[in-house]
Amino acid sequence: MEGSEPVAAPRGEEASCSSWGAASTNTHLPVMSTESVEIDDALYSRQRYVLGDTAMQKMAKSHIFLSGMGGLGLEIAKNLVLAGIKALTIHDVKKCQAWDLGTNFFLCEDDVVNMRNRAEAVLQHIAELNPYVHVTSSSLPLNEATDLSFLDKYQCVVLTEVRLPLQKKINEFCRSQCPPIKVIVSLNNDR
């Protein structure tokens, strides 16, 4: 993509447990243009050949909300960012715990000791996977009392580690929008 080449972080600003900031967005990274989506062949050649230009252009305009930064949520976030979507909001209300270290490859012991929010702890690492994707985090409560109107800016909502009644409520809200928002849920044992 011309005029918007990826920029590597300066040497002293690489993400590590000791240098992760409290910021909730990767504002220092380039973002793909929304008017005319030009696919960077050097970065997306494999996806482009498999999915085709039309699908890649649709993905490059997609805004996705992903709730749950456990092992599954992190893997989904990684794959979405590497695929080249426009923007991703990662959401979690849970703090890092010792068992997260076994499933979340972006967390370290300092995150557990400092009881960091899981979404905020992995934000910078996810953002660094693809400088064209705008990644933000949210730790606001998401429950049955939450006003779901904030979801209307997304084309897709992905839910992991969300209880079934809330999954149903979010699904109903998303399906009632025009055009409908796509919802992907992961069923869990905590129903």
C-alpha positions as CSV (number, residue, x, y, z in Angstrom):
1,M,0.0,0.0,0.0
2,E,1.6,3.2,-1.1
3,G,2.2,6.1,1.4
4,S,1.4,4.0,4.4
5,E,4.3,1.7,4.9
6,P,4.6,-0.2,8.2
7,V,6.9,1.5,10.7
8,A,8.9,-0.5,13.2
9,A,9.0,0.7,16.8
10,P,12.1,2.6,17.8
11,R,14.7,0.4,19.5
12,G,14.0,1.5,23.1
13,E,10.2,1.2,22.7
14,E,9.8,-2.5,22.0
15,A,7.1,-4.2,24.0
16,S,8.3,-6.2,27.0
17,C,6.7,-6.8,30.4
18,S,8.7,-3.9,31.9
19,S,7.8,-1.4,29.1
20,W,4.1,-2.1,28.4
21,G,2.2,1.2,28.7
22,A,-1.2,1.7,30.2
23,A,-2.5,3.2,26.9
24,S,-5.5,1.5,25.3
25,T,-4.7,2.0,21.7
26,N,-1.9,1.7,19.2
27,T,-2.1,5.3,17.9
28,H,1.5,5.4,16.7
29,L,0.8,2.8,13.9
30,P,-0.4,3.5,10.4
31,V,-4.0,2.7,9.5
32,M,-5.4,1.5,6.2
33,S,-7.4,4.1,4.3
34,T,-11.2,3.6,4.4
35,E,-12.1,5.3,1.1
36,S,-10.1,3.2,-1.3
37,V,-8.7,0.0,0.0
38,E,-5.5,-0.9,-1.7
39,I,-4.2,-4.3,-0.5
40,D,-0.5,-4.5,0.3
41,D,0.7,-7.5,-1.7
42,A,4.0,-7.8,0.2
43,L,2.0,-8.3,3.4
44,Y,-1.2,-10.1,2.3
45,S,-0.2,-12.1,-0.8
46,R,-1.2,-15.5,0.7
47,Q,-4.6,-14.2,1.9
48,R,-5.2,-12.4,-1.4
49,Y,-4.6,-15.6,-3.4
50,V,-6.8,-17.7,-1.2
51,L,-9.6,-15.3,-0.4
52,G,-9.5,-13.0,-3.5
53,D,-9.5,-9.2,-3.8
54,T,-13.2,-8.7,-2.9
55,A,-13.0,-10.6,0.3
56,M,-9.7,-8.9,1.3
57,Q,-11.3,-5.5,0.6
58,K,-14.3,-6.3,2.8
59,M,-12.0,-7.5,5.6
60,A,-9.8,-4.4,5.3
61,K,-12.9,-2.4,6.1
62,S,-14.2,-4.6,9.0
63,H,-14.4,-3.4,12.6
64,I,-14.6,-6.3,15.0
65,F,-15.4,-6.5,18.8
66,L,-13.8,-9.5,20.6
67,S,-14.6,-10.2,24.2
68,G,-12.5,-12.6,26.2
69,M,-8.7,-12.6,26.2
70,G,-8.1,-16.1,27.4
71,G,-6.3,-18.6,25.2
72,L,-9.0,-18.9,22.6
73,G,-9.7,-15.1,22.5
74,L,-6.0,-14.3,22.1
75,E,-5.6,-16.8,19.2
76,I,-8.7,-15.3,17.5
77,A,-7.3,-11.8,18.0
78,K,-3.9,-12.8,16.5
79,N,-5.5,-14.4,13.5
80,L,-7.8,-11.4,12.8
81,V,-5.0,-8.9,13.0
82,L,-2.7,-11.0,10.8
83,A,-5.6,-11.4,8.3
84,G,-5.7,-7.6,7.9
85,I,-9.0,-6.3,9.2
86,K,-9.4,-2.5,9.7
87,A,-9.9,-2.3,13.4
88,L,-10.2,-4.7,16.4
89,T,-11.4,-3.9,19.9
90,I,-10.3,-6.5,22.5
91,H,-12.4,-6.6,25.6
92,D,-12.0,-8.3,29.0
93,V,-12.9,-7.5,32.5
94,K,-10.7,-10.1,34.1
95,K,-7.3,-9.6,35.7
96,C,-4.3,-11.7,34.8
97,Q,-4.0,-14.8,36.9
98,A,-1.3,-17.5,37.2
99,W,-3.3,-20.0,35.1
100,D,-3.4,-17.5,32.2
101,L,0.3,-17.9,31.7
102,G,-0.3,-21.4,30.4
103,T,-2.7,-20.4,27.6
104,N,-1.9,-16.7,26.9
105,F,1.5,-16.4,25.2
106,F,1.6,-12.6,25.5
107,L,1.4,-12.5,29.3
108,C,4.2,-12.7,31.8
109,E,4.6,-13.0,35.5
110,D,4.7,-9.3,36.0
111,D,1.1,-9.0,34.6
112,V,-0.1,-11.5,37.2
113,V,1.8,-9.9,40.1
114,N,0.5,-6.4,39.0
115,M,-3.0,-7.8,38.4
116,R,-3.3,-6.1,35.0
117,N,-6.4,-6.4,33.0
118,R,-5.9,-9.2,30.4
119,A,-7.0,-7.0,27.4
120,E,-4.7,-4.2,28.4
121,A,-1.8,-6.5,29.1
122,V,-1.9,-8.0,25.5
123,L,-2.9,-4.9,23.6
124,Q,0.6,-3.8,22.5
125,H,1.7,-7.2,21.4
126,I,-1.4,-7.8,19.3
127,A,-1.1,-4.3,17.8
128,E,2.5,-5.0,16.8
129,L,1.5,-8.0,14.7
130,N,0.1,-5.8,12.0
131,P,0.7,-2.0,11.9
132,Y,-2.2,-1.5,9.4
133,V,-4.8,-2.7,12.0
134,H,-6.1,-0.3,14.6
135,V,-6.2,-2.2,17.9
136,T,-7.9,-0.8,21.0
137,S,-8.8,-2.4,24.4
138,S,-11.8,-2.1,26.6
139,S,-12.3,-3.2,30.2
140,L,-15.8,-1.8,30.7
141,P,-18.4,-4.2,32.2
142,L,-20.3,-6.3,29.7
143,N,-23.4,-7.9,31.4
144,E,-27.2,-8.2,31.1
145,A,-27.6,-4.5,32.2
146,T,-25.1,-3.1,29.6
147,D,-26.5,-0.8,26.9
148,L,-25.4,-2.7,23.8
149,S,-25.8,0.3,21.4
150,F,-22.0,0.7,21.4
151,L,-21.9,-2.5,19.3
152,D,-23.6,-0.8,16.3
153,K,-20.2,0.5,15.0
154,Y,-18.9,-3.1,14.5
155,Q,-19.6,-5.5,11.6
156,C,-18.8,-8.6,13.7
157,V,-18.9,-9.4,17.4
158,V,-16.9,-12.4,18.7
159,L,-17.7,-13.7,22.2
160,T,-15.5,-16.1,24.3
161,E,-15.9,-16.7,28.0
162,V,-19.3,-15.0,28.0
163,R,-22.3,-16.6,29.8
164,L,-25.1,-18.0,27.6
165,P,-27.9,-15.6,28.7
166,L,-25.6,-12.6,27.7
167,Q,-24.6,-14.4,24.5
168,K,-28.4,-14.6,23.6
169,K,-29.0,-10.9,24.5
170,I,-26.0,-9.8,22.4
171,N,-27.1,-12.0,19.5
172,E,-30.6,-10.6,19.5
173,F,-29.3,-7.0,19.6
174,C,-26.9,-7.7,16.7
175,R,-29.5,-9.5,14.6
176,S,-31.9,-6.6,15.0
177,Q,-29.5,-4.0,13.5
178,C,-29.7,-3.0,9.8
179,P,-27.6,-4.5,8.4
180,P,-27.3,-7.2,11.0
181,I,-24.1,-7.5,12.9
182,K,-22.5,-11.0,12.6
183,V,-22.1,-12.7,15.9
184,I,-19.7,-15.6,16.6
185,V,-19.8,-17.3,20.0
186,S,-17.8,-19.9,21.8
187,L,-19.8,-22.0,24.2
188,N,-18.1,-22.6,27.5
189,N,-18.7,-24.7,30.6
190,D,-19.6,-21.6,32.7
191,R,-23.2,-21.3,31.7
